[in-house]
Amino acid sequence: MKLLKFLTVTIFALTLVACGKPTAPESAKEEGYGTTHEGKPAEGRNELPAD
């Protein structure tokens, strides 16, 4: 039973390490945020709200 708990905790810890923290930009005002991969402004539901 101890071995099962140890393996469960170990797998959980490794999962957290592998996933890391989110990689989203910290600010919506960063350069390139709100644009497509081609550098054009996003349209529709993906566009940034107006200030």
C-alpha positions as CSV (number, residue, x, y, z in Angstrom):
1,M,0.0,0.0,0.0
2,K,2.9,2.4,0.8
3,L,4.4,1.6,-2.6
4,L,1.1,2.4,-4.4
5,K,0.9,5.8,-2.6
6,F,4.5,6.6,-3.3
7,L,4.1,5.8,-7.0
8,T,0.9,7.9,-7.2
9,V,2.5,10.9,-5.6
10,T,5.6,10.5,-7.8
11,I,3.6,10.4,-11.0
12,F,1.5,13.4,-9.9
13,A,4.7,15.4,-9.1
14,L,6.3,14.5,-12.4
15,T,3.1,15.6,-14.2
16,L,3.3,19.0,-12.5
17,V,6.9,19.4,-13.5
18,A,6.3,18.3,-17.1
19,C,3.4,20.7,-17.6
20,G,5.1,23.7,-16.0
21,K,3.4,27.0,-15.8
22,P,1.1,28.5,-18.4
23,T,2.9,30.3,-21.3
24,A,0.3,33.0,-22.0
25,P,1.6,36.5,-22.2
26,E,1.4,38.4,-18.9
27,S,-0.1,41.5,-20.5
28,A,-2.5,42.0,-23.5
29,K,-0.4,44.9,-24.5
30,E,2.7,43.0,-25.4
31,E,3.9,43.2,-29.0
32,G,2.3,40.7,-31.3
33,Y,-0.5,39.8,-28.9
34,G,-3.9,39.9,-30.5
35,T,-2.5,39.2,-34.0
36,T,-2.6,36.2,-36.3
37,H,0.5,34.2,-37.1
38,E,0.9,36.4,-40.2
39,G,0.9,39.6,-38.1
40,K,-2.6,40.8,-39.1
41,P,-5.0,42.0,-36.5
42,A,-7.3,39.3,-35.1
43,E,-11.0,39.4,-36.3
44,G,-14.3,38.5,-34.8
45,R,-14.4,36.9,-31.4
46,N,-10.6,36.8,-31.3
47,E,-10.0,40.6,-31.6
48,L,-8.8,42.6,-28.6
49,P,-11.4,44.8,-26.9
50,A,-11.3,48.5,-27.6
51,D,-9.8,50.7,-24.8
